[in-house]
Amino acid sequence: MNNTELQNIGNKDIFDRMRSGEPIRLDDTEYSKIQWVVNQTIQLNAKLNTSEDLELIRRNLGEITGAEIDASTTVFVPFYTNFGRFTTIGKNVFINHACTFLDMGGITIEDDVLIGPKVNLITENHPLNPADRRALICKPILIKRNAWIGAAATILPGVTIGENAVVAAGAVVTADVAANTIVGGIPAKHLKDI
């Protein structure tokens, strides 16, 4: 790495470094920024999960994500997130009960997506090296327009779910899913084209 690259790293804040997939360690001088957001999100998530109607759910979830949730989108509580600021939710999206979004790497859900109950979207991982295992390595998840994620499916870091694709209930998705296909199993494999 040359001096310019080192200087550029020094100019990025911890959130930029996190979103770019750089390892983030507990002893990072800016780690307190992450902890602050997580603490805020814990409080806001508790408020979200006591919301009594869909409009209030959208408003409280928007407070977590920092962006308005469109009136055409429906989210059922309970809903869990550890960060929330890096989640983007499109229009006419349906998110069923008891979903978990760990979004430090970024989660983008395009319009018309259906997400079944107990779905896990996980953008965070850890190094295999035991000496460095507590570091975070984050990669984004993208769910493209009109995809359907079945009940209790888990989407792992760095995965893109293609337009109109279907992820079968209980699947663990470790690799990108092509548009207009159905995948299922652990790990998820191509089952058929739509």
Rosetta blueprint (number, residue, H / E / L):
1 M L
2 N L
3 N H
4 T H
5 E H
6 L H
7 Q H
8 N H
9 I H
10 G H
11 N H
12 K L
13 D L
14 I H
15 F H
16 D H
17 R H
18 M H
19 R H
20 S L
21 G L
22 E L
23 P L
24 I E
25 R L
26 L L
27 D L
28 D L
29 T L
30 E L
31 Y H
32 S H
33 K H
34 I H
35 Q H
36 W H
37 V H
38 V H
39 N H
40 Q H
41 T H
42 I H
43 Q H
44 L H
45 N H
46 A H
47 K H
48 L H
49 N L
50 T L
51 S L
52 E L
53 D L
54 L H
55 E H
56 L H
57 I H
58 R H
59 R H
60 N H
61 L H
62 G H
63 E H
64 I H
65 T H
66 G L
67 A L
68 E L
69 I L
70 D L
71 A L
72 S L
73 T L
74 T E
75 V E
76 F L
77 V L
78 P L
79 F E
80 Y E
81 T E
82 N L
83 F L
84 G L
85 R L
86 F L
87 T E
88 T E
89 I E
90 G L
91 K L
92 N L
93 V L
94 F E
95 I E
96 N L
97 H L
98 A L
99 C E
100 T E
101 F E
102 L E
103 D L
104 M L
105 G L
106 G L
107 I E
108 T E
109 I E
110 E L
111 D L
112 D L
113 V L
114 L E
115 I E
116 G L
117 P L
118 K L
119 V L
120 N E
121 L E
122 I E
123 T L
124 E E
125 N E
126 H L
127 P L
128 L L
129 N L
130 P H
131 A H
132 D H
133 R L
134 R L
135 A L
136 L E
137 I E
138 C E
139 K L
140 P L
141 I E
142 L E
143 I E
144 K L
145 R L
146 N L
147 A L
148 W E
149 I E
150 G L
151 A L
152 A L
153 A L
154 T E
155 I E
156 L L
157 P L
158 G L
159 V L
160 T E
161 I E
162 G L
163 E L
164 N L
165 A L
166 V E
167 V E
168 A L
169 A L
170 G L
171 A L
172 V E
173 V E
174 T L
175 A L
176 D L
177 V E
178 A L
179 A L
180 N L
181 T E
182 I E
183 V E
184 G E
185 G L
186 I L
187 P L
188 A L
189 K E
190 H E
191 L E
192 K E
193 D E
194 I L
